[in-house]
Amino acid sequence: GSEGDGGGGGGGARKRQRTAPAAEESVPVEEALSLCGRLLAKALIEGSSCCVDDALPMYVLEYFVTDNVESLDTIGGALAAMEVTRPGQARLYRLLLAPGGVAHLEGVYDGALKECDLIESPSRPDMTSTHANALVTEETKQEAVLRAVRHQLFSERRRSLEALKEGFQGMDQPRSGTAASQQFGCYNFQHLLSTLPPMDIALRLRGQPVRGGGDVWRHLRFVRHDVEFTAEGETKMLPAPEDKYGLVQAWLERLVCDDPDQGGFKREELQDFVQFCTSRKTFRAFVAHDPALDDIVVRVYTPPPGRSYCPTASTCNRELQLPCGYADAAALSRGMREALQNHRCNEELQEDRVSFAYS
């Protein structure tokens, strides 16, 4: 099929004929993005039972719904989008926007600072903007940053954005009533999605953020391990005594619910704790019909004699396995924080893990 106008208007979505790829042929990038967009829409519509916890910046969701990216026209929105997609560039822009930032960066670039110097992209040498070679001054730096962000995050990625949007709205599917739609099904979500503002879409896709210990504590469900568990001929878990079980439960409650100045988790640590147990840092936004969907099981057990285990988790089962061999609340706090620190280090090393990022 031929491609029509690639404009971003509401009725101008492009149509591409979908064919099954050959055995050794990779799926075209735009088709893959359309499939990702359709999965995001499915997660949105079934928001009561699933959550994506994506890494899409707000302006992408805004474009899905409103056909514009007005949030990139403000410094706050532009920097927030860059923090998600290119944190290094965001730090550069914050340095520039600080008092005296132009002089500081001129020293870094060994000369006058041009707008094209603010852009890190493959098409930088071919940038056609009339501002590309304009000098950046203290008076013009804010407008220069806004233009640089819009060029990198929107202008260069317009086709990818449109493909993602087509899948999200279902516009890449056969029209209803056609033979193709009867065979493959038609998923046109455009009318439904048009009733939701970008913030609602973000909430449904990403879930409820963790703001305090109470958000986490109400999702914890404690289980006292009461049988001996053996794997590969080795004892891994022994039953937890009632008294130890109660102490560990009380100590963890203090760690989760107390203020940080009293030794409790900071907000970032609470988010890491949820991610450690579930692989994501948020809870589903709408679970009224089944609140237990977001429960985290805390299994308290006794380590084998002579062994000192650290907290572990099974994210598939949403289960934290917590040994009860700690001498006091401070020891449990150290063990839990060490486990979270190791988890953070592992996350930072897994830069190539699959995610719905837009970079």
C-alpha positions as CSV (number, residue, x, y, z in Angstrom):
1,G,0.0,0.0,0.0
2,S,1.1,3.6,-0.6
3,E,1.8,6.0,2.2
4,G,-0.4,9.1,2.5
5,D,0.4,12.4,4.1
6,G,2.7,12.0,7.1
7,G,1.2,15.0,8.9
8,G,0.4,14.9,12.6
9,G,-3.2,16.0,12.3
10,G,-6.0,13.9,13.9
11,G,-7.3,12.6,10.6
12,G,-4.1,12.3,8.7
13,A,-2.7,9.0,10.1
14,R,-0.7,7.0,7.6
15,K,-1.7,3.5,6.5
16,R,0.8,0.8,5.9
17,Q,0.1,-2.6,4.5
18,R,1.2,-5.3,7.1
19,T,2.9,-8.4,5.7
20,A,4.4,-11.3,7.6
21,P,8.2,-10.9,7.8
22,A,10.4,-13.6,6.2
23,A,12.1,-16.1,8.5
24,E,15.3,-14.1,8.7
25,E,13.8,-10.6,8.2
26,S,13.5,-8.2,11.1
27,V,10.2,-6.4,11.8
28,P,10.4,-2.8,10.4
29,V,11.0,-0.2,13.1
30,E,7.7,1.7,12.4
31,E,5.7,-1.5,12.5
32,A,7.4,-2.5,15.8
33,L,6.5,0.9,17.2
34,S,2.9,0.5,16.1
35,L,2.8,-2.8,17.9
36,C,4.2,-1.2,21.1
37,G,1.6,1.5,20.8
38,R,-1.2,-1.0,20.6
39,L,0.1,-2.8,23.6
40,L,0.2,0.4,25.6
41,A,-3.4,1.1,24.6
42,K,-4.4,-2.4,25.7
43,A,-2.7,-1.8,29.0
44,L,-4.6,1.5,29.3
45,I,-8.0,0.1,28.6
46,E,-7.4,-2.9,30.9
47,G,-5.9,-0.6,33.5
48,S,-7.6,-2.4,36.4
49,S,-5.6,-5.6,35.8
50,C,-2.2,-4.5,34.3
51,C,0.3,-1.7,34.4
52,V,3.2,-0.9,32.1
53,D,5.3,1.3,34.2
54,D,6.8,2.8,31.0
55,A,9.6,5.2,30.5
56,L,7.7,7.4,28.0
57,P,8.0,11.1,28.8
58,M,4.8,13.1,29.3
59,Y,5.0,14.9,25.9
60,V,4.7,11.6,24.1
61,L,1.4,10.8,25.9
62,E,0.3,14.4,25.2
63,Y,0.9,13.9,21.5
64,F,-1.1,10.7,21.5
65,V,-4.2,12.5,22.7
66,T,-3.9,16.2,21.6
67,D,-1.7,16.2,18.4
68,N,0.6,18.7,20.0
69,V,3.6,18.8,22.4
70,E,2.9,22.1,24.2
71,S,4.6,20.8,27.3
72,L,7.9,21.1,25.5
73,D,7.3,24.8,25.2
74,T,8.0,25.4,28.9
75,I,11.4,25.0,30.5
76,G,9.9,22.7,33.2
77,G,8.3,20.4,30.7
78,A,11.3,20.4,28.4
79,L,13.8,19.6,31.1
80,A,11.5,16.9,32.6
81,A,11.3,15.2,29.2
82,M,15.1,15.4,28.8
83,E,15.6,13.9,32.3
84,V,13.7,10.8,31.1
85,T,15.3,10.5,27.7
86,R,18.7,12.1,27.9
87,P,19.7,12.9,31.5
88,G,23.2,13.9,30.5
89,Q,21.8,16.6,28.2
90,A,19.4,17.7,30.9
91,R,22.3,18.3,33.2
92,L,24.0,20.3,30.5
93,Y,20.9,22.5,30.0
94,R,20.6,23.1,33.8
95,L,24.2,24.3,33.9
96,L,23.5,26.6,31.0
97,L,20.3,28.0,32.6
98,A,22.1,28.7,35.9
99,P,23.4,32.3,36.4
100,G,26.5,32.7,34.4
101,G,25.9,29.5,32.6
102,V,26.8,30.8,29.1
103,A,30.3,31.9,30.2
104,H,30.8,28.5,31.9
105,L,30.0,26.5,28.8
106,E,32.0,28.8,26.6
107,G,35.0,27.7,28.6
108,V,34.0,24.1,28.0
109,Y,33.6,24.6,24.2
110,D,36.8,26.8,23.9
111,G,34.9,29.6,22.3
112,A,31.6,31.1,21.5
113,L,28.6,28.9,22.2
114,K,26.2,28.3,19.3
115,E,22.8,26.7,19.4
116,C,24.0,23.7,17.4
117,D,26.4,23.0,20.2
118,L,23.4,22.3,22.5
119,I,22.2,19.4,20.3
120,E,23.4,15.9,20.6
121,S,22.0,14.0,17.6
122,P,23.0,12.2,14.4
123,S,21.6,15.0,12.3
124,R,23.4,17.8,14.1
125,P,25.6,18.7,11.1
126,D,22.6,18.9,8.9
127,M,20.4,20.9,11.2
128,T,18.5,23.3,9.0
129,S,17.1,25.6,11.7
130,T,17.8,29.3,11.1
131,H,19.0,29.4,14.7
132,A,21.6,26.7,14.3
133,N,24.6,29.0,14.1
134,A,23.1,31.7,16.3
135,L,25.2,32.6,19.4
136,V,23.8,31.7,22.8
137,T,23.7,34.6,25.2
138,E,22.3,35.0,28.7
139,E,19.3,36.7,27.2
140,T,18.6,34.0,24.6
141,K,19.6,30.9,26.4
142,Q,16.2,29.8,27.5
143,E,14.7,30.1,24.0
144,A,17.8,28.2,22.7
145,V,17.3,25.3,25.1
146,L,13.6,25.1,24.2
147,R,14.5,24.9,20.5
148,A,17.2,22.3,21.1
149,V,14.9,20.1,23.1
150,R,12.1,20.3,20.6
151,H,14.5,19.5,17.8
152,Q,15.9,16.4,19.5
153,L,12.7,15.0,21.0
154,F,10.1,15.9,18.5
155,S,11.4,17.0,15.1
156,E,13.9,14.2,14.7
157,R,11.5,11.6,15.9
158,R,8.3,12.7,14.1
159,R,7.9,9.5,12.1
160,S,8.6,7.2,15.1
161,L,6.1,9.2,17.1
162,E,3.4,8.9,14.4
163,A,4.0,5.1,14.2
164,L,3.7,4.7,17.9
165,K,0.6,6.9,18.0
166,E,-1.1,5.0,15.1
167,G,-0.7,1.7,17.1
168,F,-1.9,3.4,20.3
169,Q,-5.0,4.7,18.7
170,G,-5.6,1.6,16.6
171,M,-5.3,3.5,13.4
172,D,-2.9,0.9,11.9
173,Q,-5.7,-1.7,12.0
174,P,-8.1,-2.6,9.2
175,R,-11.3,-0.5,9.3
176,S,-14.3,-2.3,10.9
177,G,-16.6,-4.0,8.4
178,T,-13.8,-5.1,6.1
179,A,-12.8,-8.6,5.5
180,A,-9.4,-8.0,7.1
181,S,-11.0,-6.6,10.2
182,Q,-13.2,-9.7,10.5
183,Q,-10.2,-11.9,10.2
184,F,-7.8,-10.1,12.4
185,G,-10.0,-7.9,14.6
186,C,-10.1,-4.1,14.7
187,Y,-8.8,-2.2,17.6
188,N,-9.6,1.5,17.0
189,F,-9.2,3.1,20.4
190,Q,-9.3,6.7,19.1
191,H,-12.8,7.7,20.4
192,L,-12.2,6.1,23.8
193,L,-8.7,7.7,24.2
194,S,-9.9,11.1,23.1
195,T,-12.0,11.4,26.4
196,L,-8.9,11.0,28.6
197,P,-6.4,13.8,29.3
198,P,-2.7,12.9,29.2
199,M,-2.4,12.9,33.0
200,D,-5.1,10.2,33.2
201,I,-3.4,8.1,30.6
202,A,-0.1,8.5,32.4
203,L,-1.7,7.4,35.7
204,R,-3.4,4.4,34.1
205,L,-0.2,3.3,32.3
206,R,2.3,4.0,35.0
207,G,0.2,3.3,38.1
208,Q,0.1,5.1,41.5
209,P,3.4,6.5,42.6
210,V,4.7,5.7,46.1
211,R,4.5,8.9,48.2
212,G,5.0,7.5,51.7
213,G,5.3,4.4,53.9
214,G,1.6,4.0,54.3
215,D,1.2,3.5,50.5
216,V,3.6,0.5,50.9
217,W,2.5,-0.9,54.2
218,R,-1.1,-1.5,53.3
219,H,0.0,-3.7,50.4
220,L,2.2,-6.0,52.6
221,R,0.8,-9.4,53.5
222,F,2.9,-11.3,56.0
223,V,3.2,-15.1,55.9
224,R,5.1,-17.2,58.6
225,H,7.0,-19.9,56.8
226,D,6.1,-23.1,58.7
227,V,7.7,-26.0,56.8
228,E,11.2,-27.0,55.9
229,F,12.1,-26.1,52.4
230,T,14.9,-28.1,50.6
231,A,16.2,-27.6,47.1
232,E,19.0,-29.5,45.3
233,G,19.5,-31.6,48.4
234,E,20.2,-28.5,50.6
235,T,18.0,-27.0,53.2
236,K,17.1,-23.4,52.3
237,M,14.4,-22.4,54.7
238,L,13.2,-23.5,58.1
239,P,10.0,-22.6,59.9
240,A,10.0,-19.2,61.7
241,P,9.2,-19.2,65.4
242,E,6.1,-17.2,66.4
243,D,8.1,-14.7,68.6
244,K,10.7,-14.1,65.9
245,Y,8.0,-13.7,63.3
246,G,6.2,-11.0,65.3
247,L,9.5,-9.1,65.9
248,V,10.5,-9.1,62.2
249,Q,7.0,-7.9,61.3
250,A,7.2,-5.0,63.8
251,W,10.8,-4.1,62.8
252,L,9.8,-4.0,59.1
253,E,6.8,-1.8,59.9
254,R,9.1,0.7,61.6
255,L,11.5,0.7,58.7
256,V,8.6,1.3,56.2
257,C,6.4,3.6,58.1
258,D,8.7,5.7,60.4
259,D,9.9,9.1,59.3
260,P,13.4,9.1,57.6
261,D,14.8,11.2,60.5
262,Q,13.8,8.3,62.8
263,G,15.5,5.7,60.7
264,G,12.7,4.9,58.3
265,F,12.9,4.6,54.5
266,K,13.2,7.7,52.4
267,R,10.8,8.1,49.5
268,E,13.4,6.9,47.0
269,E,14.1,3.8,49.2
270,L,10.4,3.0,49.4
271,Q,10.2,3.1,45.6
272,D,13.3,0.8,45.5
273,F,11.7,-1.5,48.0
274,V,8.6,-1.9,45.8
275,Q,10.7,-2.4,42.7
276,F,12.9,-5.0,44.6
277,C,9.7,-7.0,45.3
278,T,7.7,-6.5,42.1
279,S,10.1,-5.2,39.4
280,R,8.3,-1.8,39.2
281,K,8.1,1.2,41.4
282,T,4.4,1.9,41.3
283,F,1.1,0.2,42.2
284,R,-1.8,-0.2,39.8
285,A,-4.0,2.9,39.6
286,F,-7.4,1.1,39.6
287,V,-7.8,-2.2,41.5
288,A,-11.2,-1.6,43.3
289,H,-12.5,-4.9,42.1
290,D,-9.5,-6.9,43.4
291,P,-7.2,-4.9,45.8
292,A,-5.1,-8.1,46.4
293,L,-3.7,-7.7,42.9
294,D,-1.0,-5.4,44.3
295,D,-0.3,-7.3,47.5
296,I,3.3,-8.1,48.3
297,V,3.8,-11.3,50.3
298,V,6.5,-11.0,53.0
299,R,7.6,-14.6,53.8
300,V,9.4,-14.7,57.1
301,Y,11.6,-17.8,57.6
302,T,14.6,-19.1,59.6
303,P,17.9,-19.6,57.9
304,P,19.6,-23.0,58.3
305,P,22.1,-23.2,61.2
306,G,25.4,-21.4,60.5
307,R,23.9,-19.5,57.6
308,S,23.1,-15.8,57.5
309,Y,20.9,-15.0,54.5
310,C,20.0,-11.5,53.2
311,P,16.6,-10.5,52.0
312,T,15.6,-11.8,48.6
313,A,12.6,-11.5,46.4
314,S,10.6,-13.3,43.7
315,T,9.2,-10.5,41.5
316,C,7.0,-12.9,39.5
317,N,5.3,-14.0,42.7
318,R,5.5,-10.5,44.3
319,E,7.1,-12.1,47.3
320,L,9.8,-10.8,49.7
321,Q,11.7,-13.6,51.5
322,L,12.9,-12.2,54.8
323,P,15.1,-14.2,57.2
324,C,14.3,-13.8,60.9
325,G,17.9,-14.2,62.1
326,Y,18.4,-10.5,62.8
327,A,19.4,-9.5,66.4
328,D,17.4,-6.3,66.4
329,A,15.7,-3.6,64.2
330,A,18.9,-1.9,63.3
331,A,20.4,-5.2,61.9
332,L,17.3,-5.8,59.8
333,S,17.5,-2.2,58.6
334,R,21.1,-2.7,57.5
335,G,20.3,-6.0,55.8
336,M,17.4,-4.6,53.9
337,R,19.2,-1.5,52.8
338,E,22.2,-3.5,51.7
339,A,19.9,-5.7,49.6
340,L,18.3,-2.5,48.0
341,Q,21.7,-1.1,47.3
342,N,22.8,-4.2,45.5
343,H,19.5,-4.2,43.6
344,R,20.1,-0.6,42.5
345,C,23.7,-1.4,41.3
346,N,22.3,-4.3,39.2
347,E,19.6,-2.1,37.7
348,E,22.2,0.4,36.6
349,L,24.3,-2.3,34.9
350,Q,21.3,-3.6,33.0
351,E,21.2,-0.7,30.5
352,D,20.0,-2.9,27.6
353,R,17.0,-4.4,29.4
354,V,13.7,-4.3,27.5
355,S,11.5,-1.3,28.3
356,F,9.1,1.1,26.7
357,A,11.6,3.8,26.6
358,Y,11.7,6.6,24.0
359,S,15.3,7.6,23.3
